Amino acid sequence: MPAELLHLVRHGEVENPDGILYGRLPGYALSERGRRMAALAAQSLAGRPVSALVASPLQRTRESAAPWTAAFGLPATVDERIVEPWNVFEGTRMRQAIRRPSNWRHLLRPGLPSWGEPYVEIRDRMLAAMAEAWDEAEAGEVVLVSHQTPIEMVSRSARGLRLANDPRRRRTRLSSITTFRRDPAAPGGWAEVDYQEPAAGLLDEAIDTGAV
C-alpha cells in the first residue's frame, strides 16, 4: 500500500556570513538558528504516521533531516534527485557576479533559467523521486528534505503555474513544509494540500541565501 501524504521540507538556515551563493558546494552547515528551525519542522508533525525519510545528499539537508530521525526513529535515505540545482554562480556573491559583463550572457533567458539547470529538469527529477518514495512507503506519510528551488518547481507545477519565476519572490521559505497527495487528475500527478512554516517565528531573523 503506498503512502497517504508526502511532505517536502526545506532545510533550515545555513551558516553563511559572507553571503556566498553556495549551491552544491560542500562545507555549508546549518547555523544554530537553522538547527532550531529544523527541529521545529520535525516537531510540527509529531504524532503523525511518518514512515519514510529521504534527504538530499548536501550537508544542510542531512542536518535538517536529523531531527526527523530523532523524532520518528527513521534513518534518512539519501536521494541525489532531490539535490539543489547546479548554477554557474556557485562560489560568488550574486551582486558582484551580475555586475561583470562576462556573466551577462547567463542572465539572458531567466525562464530556463540560463544561469543553471533547467526548471523542467529540476521538476522532472523531483517528481520521479517523489513517485518512488510514495510507492515504496508502507502506508503512512513520507518526508523528503530538499531545497527551495526543487520544492518550488513541484509546487508551481501542482498549482498549474509557470515554472519560470523570480527567485526573490518564491514562497518556499526556510524549514517550510509543502504537503502533497497523489492525484492523477492534477498537473504532474500531484495535488498540493497544505503549506506551513513551522519556524515562522525565526524567519524574520534568518538569512535566506545560497541558491538562485
C-alpha positions as CSV (number, residue, x, y, z in Angstrom):
1,M,0.0,0.0,0.0
2,P,1.5,3.4,-1.0
3,A,1.8,6.4,1.3
4,E,-1.1,8.7,2.2
5,L,0.7,12.1,2.1
6,L,4.1,13.3,1.1
7,H,5.8,16.3,2.7
8,L,8.6,18.3,1.0
9,V,10.6,20.0,3.7
10,R,13.1,22.8,3.0
11,H,16.3,22.8,5.1
12,G,17.0,25.4,7.8
13,E,19.2,28.5,7.8
14,V,22.8,27.9,6.7
15,E,25.9,29.4,8.3
16,N,27.0,31.8,5.5
17,P,28.2,35.1,6.9
18,D,29.9,36.0,3.6
19,G,26.7,35.7,1.6
20,I,28.2,33.2,-0.8
21,L,25.9,31.5,-3.4
22,Y,26.9,28.1,-2.2
23,G,24.6,25.9,-4.3
24,R,26.0,22.4,-4.3
25,L,29.4,23.4,-2.7
26,P,30.5,21.3,0.3
27,G,31.1,22.6,3.8
28,Y,27.9,24.6,4.3
29,A,26.3,23.5,7.6
30,L,23.2,24.8,9.4
31,S,23.6,27.7,11.7
32,E,22.5,27.4,15.3
33,R,19.2,29.1,14.3
34,G,19.0,26.7,11.3
35,R,19.2,23.8,13.7
36,R,16.3,25.2,15.8
37,M,14.3,25.7,12.6
38,A,14.8,22.1,11.5
39,A,13.7,20.9,15.0
40,L,10.6,23.0,14.8
41,A,9.7,21.5,11.4
42,A,10.0,17.9,12.8
43,Q,8.0,18.8,15.9
44,S,5.2,20.2,13.8
45,L,4.3,16.7,12.5
46,A,4.7,15.0,15.9
47,G,2.3,12.1,16.3
48,R,1.8,11.7,12.5
49,P,2.4,8.3,10.9
50,V,5.7,9.3,9.2
51,S,7.0,6.0,7.7
52,A,9.9,7.1,5.5
53,L,12.5,9.8,5.4
54,V,14.6,10.9,2.4
55,A,17.2,13.7,2.2
56,S,19.3,15.4,-0.4
57,P,23.0,14.5,-0.1
58,L,24.1,18.0,0.9
59,Q,25.2,18.7,4.4
60,R,22.5,21.2,5.2
61,T,19.7,18.8,4.2
62,R,21.2,15.9,6.0
63,E,21.5,18.0,9.2
64,S,17.9,19.2,8.7
65,A,16.8,15.6,8.5
66,A,18.4,14.7,11.8
67,P,15.5,15.9,14.0
68,W,13.2,13.8,11.9
69,T,15.3,10.8,12.6
70,A,15.3,11.5,16.3
71,A,11.5,12.2,16.4
72,F,10.4,9.3,14.3
73,G,13.2,6.7,14.6
74,L,13.8,6.7,10.9
75,P,17.1,6.6,9.0
76,A,17.4,9.2,6.3
77,T,17.8,7.6,2.8
78,V,19.9,9.9,0.5
79,D,18.5,10.6,-3.0
80,E,20.6,12.6,-5.4
81,R,17.5,13.5,-7.4
82,I,16.2,16.0,-4.8
83,V,19.5,17.9,-4.6
84,E,20.0,21.7,-5.1
85,P,20.2,22.6,-8.8
86,W,23.6,23.5,-10.3
87,N,24.3,27.1,-11.4
88,V,27.2,29.0,-12.8
89,F,27.3,31.5,-10.0
90,E,28.3,29.0,-7.3
91,G,31.0,30.3,-5.0
92,T,30.3,34.0,-5.8
93,R,28.3,36.8,-4.3
94,M,25.3,37.4,-6.6
95,R,25.5,41.2,-6.7
96,Q,29.2,41.1,-7.7
97,A,28.6,38.4,-10.3
98,I,25.9,40.2,-12.2
99,R,28.0,43.4,-12.5
100,R,30.6,41.6,-14.5
101,P,29.9,41.9,-18.3
102,S,31.3,38.4,-18.8
103,N,28.3,37.0,-16.8
104,W,25.5,38.9,-18.5
105,R,25.0,36.1,-21.1
106,H,23.9,33.8,-18.2
107,L,21.0,36.2,-17.4
108,L,19.5,36.4,-20.9
109,R,16.9,33.7,-20.5
110,P,15.6,33.7,-16.9
111,G,12.7,31.4,-17.9
112,L,15.0,28.4,-18.4
113,P,17.0,29.6,-16.4
114,S,20.1,30.4,-18.5
115,W,22.3,30.5,-15.4
116,G,21.9,26.8,-14.5
117,E,19.9,23.6,-14.5
118,P,16.6,24.0,-16.5
119,Y,13.5,24.3,-14.4
120,V,11.8,21.5,-16.3
121,E,14.7,19.1,-15.5
122,I,14.5,20.0,-11.8
123,R,10.8,19.4,-11.7
124,D,11.1,16.1,-13.5
125,R,13.8,14.6,-11.3
126,M,11.8,15.7,-8.2
127,L,8.6,14.1,-9.5
128,A,10.5,10.9,-10.2
129,A,11.9,10.8,-6.6
130,M,8.5,11.6,-5.1
131,A,6.8,8.9,-7.0
132,E,9.4,6.3,-6.0
133,A,9.3,7.3,-2.3
134,W,5.4,7.2,-2.4
135,D,5.2,3.8,-4.0
136,E,7.9,2.2,-1.7
137,A,6.3,3.5,1.5
138,E,4.3,1.1,3.6
139,A,1.4,3.4,4.1
140,G,1.7,6.4,6.4
141,E,3.4,9.7,5.3
142,V,6.7,10.3,3.6
143,V,9.1,13.2,4.3
144,L,11.7,14.5,1.7
145,V,14.1,17.1,2.9
146,S,15.2,19.2,0.0
147,H,15.9,22.7,-1.2
148,Q,13.9,25.8,-2.2
149,T,14.1,25.6,-6.0
150,P,13.2,21.9,-6.3
151,I,10.3,22.3,-3.9
152,E,9.2,25.4,-5.7
153,M,9.2,23.7,-9.0
154,V,6.9,20.9,-7.8
155,S,4.6,23.3,-6.0
156,R,4.3,25.6,-9.1
157,S,3.6,22.5,-11.3
158,A,0.9,21.2,-8.9
159,R,-0.8,24.6,-8.8
160,G,-0.7,25.0,-12.6
161,L,1.7,27.9,-12.5
162,R,4.6,28.6,-14.9
163,L,7.9,27.2,-13.7
164,A,9.7,30.5,-14.6
165,N,9.7,32.7,-11.5
166,D,11.5,35.5,-9.7
167,P,13.8,33.8,-7.2
168,R,13.3,36.8,-4.9
169,R,9.6,36.1,-4.6
170,R,9.5,32.4,-4.0
171,R,7.1,31.1,-1.3
172,T,9.1,28.2,-0.1
173,R,10.8,29.6,3.0
174,L,13.4,28.0,5.3
175,S,12.1,24.9,7.1
176,S,8.7,25.2,5.4
177,I,6.6,22.1,4.7
178,T,4.7,21.7,1.5
179,T,2.4,18.7,1.5
180,F,1.1,16.7,-1.4
181,R,-1.1,13.7,-2.3
182,R,-1.1,11.6,-5.5
183,D,-3.9,12.8,-7.8
184,P,-3.9,11.5,-11.4
185,A,-6.1,14.5,-12.4
186,A,-3.7,17.1,-11.1
187,P,-0.8,18.6,-13.1
188,G,2.2,16.3,-12.8
189,G,0.0,13.8,-10.9
190,W,0.3,15.6,-7.5
191,A,-2.1,17.9,-5.7
192,E,-0.8,20.3,-3.1
193,V,-2.9,20.1,0.0
194,D,-1.0,22.2,2.6
195,Y,1.8,24.6,3.1
196,Q,3.1,25.6,6.6
197,E,6.0,27.5,8.1
198,P,6.7,25.9,11.5
199,A,9.7,28.2,12.0
200,A,7.8,31.3,11.2
201,G,8.9,33.0,14.5
202,L,12.6,32.7,13.4
203,L,12.2,33.6,9.7
204,D,12.4,37.3,10.0
205,E,15.8,37.0,11.6
206,A,17.1,34.5,9.1
207,I,19.5,35.0,6.2
208,D,17.9,33.2,3.2
209,T,20.7,33.0,0.6
210,G,22.8,30.4,-1.2
211,A,21.0,29.5,-4.3
212,V,19.4,31.1,-7.4
